[in-house]
Amino acid sequence: MSDNVRSKKKKKKQEKKARKKEKRDKRREKKREKEREKEKRKLKLKEEKEKEKEKEKEKEKEKEKELMDPILDTLVVRDDDDDDDEDKDKEEREKRKEEEEEESTTMVLYSG
């Protein structure tokens, strides 16, 4: 009978150890789960910050573009003016060439 009592005590002790182990495992799993959630939140926050930075950069680019548009428009207008000036210069050069040719032909006629 003493063997029976010992085996019952041993069995009880093993069951107690098993319950303790289960509780410990559950606690550890909860802790791991909390850590995972914490990491997820950190990643999410980091992504949101990056998105905000991207939005700010886009806003800066838009502001810069808005500021540059009038300047670029005036530059384009000036370029158009320059083209007109170049056209006028070409016309004047052509007129001079024609006049010089006429003068040279008239000189040839007078001398000939």
Secondary structure, DSSP 8 states (H G I E B T S, - for coil): -HHHHHHHHHHHHHHHHHHHHHHHHHHHHHHHHHHHHHHHHHHHHHHHHHHHHHHHHHHHHHHHHHHHHHHHHHHHHHHHHHHHHHHHHHHHHHHHHHHHHHHHHHHHHHH-
